[in-house]
Structures are given as C-alpha cells and as structure tokens.
Amino acid sequence: MARCLVLVLVLILAMAAHSSAIWCICKEGLSNQALQKTLDYACGAGADCNPTHQNGPCFNPNTVRAHCNYAVNSYFQRKGQTPTACDFSGTAYTVTSDPSTTGCSYPASASGTATPVSTTTTPSTSLPSGGSPVVTTPSTGILGGGSSGLGPSSINNDISDAEILLRKSNLPSIIALFLGLVFLCG
C-alpha cells in the first residue's frame, strides 16, 4: 500500500511539473507596417493593450514589434488559446517559451489578462466557417479607411498547431495514472 501511495505522489508531481503554457507572438522579418496592422487589429478586436501604452508596464521596449507581441498574445489568451486566434493572416505564431521581458509579464491564460478598456470605435467581429476572426472596422476605425482588417484571407489548413490541442487536455495523463494505479494497487 505504501508503494501505491508513493507512486501516486510521484505521478501527481510529474503531472504538476509539466507546463502547457503557450504564448502568441509576431513573426520575425515583417515590416513595421505589417506589425502595426496586426497590432491595430488585435487591440481593436479585444486584446488588452493598456500595458503597452505610455507609462504602462509593457511600454518599453517602445517598438512596434514588442507592442505587437504583447497585443497578439493578449488576444490569443482571451480567445482561450484557440489555434486560429494566433494566425493574424500569417503574421503571428505560437511559442512555448515565455516572451515576457523585465517588468512586463505576458499572460499565459485568459485569467491572466486585464479587463479591457472600451474604445470609441468598436470593430464588429464574426466567425466564418473555420472559426477564424474577421473584423469589419468602421471607416473611422483603428485601422483607418474601409479596410476589412486583418482576419484570415482563407481557411488555415496548417495543422502545425495541433499540439496545442493535445497539450491542453490532461485526459491521457489521467487515464494513464488510473490504469497504473489499477495495475499496481489492484
């Protein structure tokens, strides 16, 4: 019986030590114009961009790339880490290493994000077939002009983010733990 208790403790600790944290950041090699468009879309579609404003904890480094990274991650976390929420027409991708910088902590879950601040211009979003966000911004909106925003131009058939879905589920670990206990203790 003591052996079973030790096994349970070891398995629980092993499961707790495994981190499935995931973040979304902007791709390298993009122009500042592309990064700014992505930043504007994310902030207008629900990301909490307040920390990147002047005097905010994530204002520095004061670069379009750094602010874009924070904004797309905030959007991604608020959408429950759905793989399609970190696409932004191919300008962002997911990472498993924490992109936080000194003084600026990137949320790793929806609960780690701050409450959004309302804006005077609110883009309307819809979910077309495939679940990817499409934004329609008023002509005086954040993106300016009559742009349709930064929603995906097509359905993303790339399955490289499938690992996210697998890591979000602890079901295989729970089943393995249960079967191991039944085998050893039963």
Salt bridges, closest charged atoms under 4 A:
GLU28 OE1 - ARG65 NE 3.90
GLU163 OE1 - ARG167 NH2 3.41
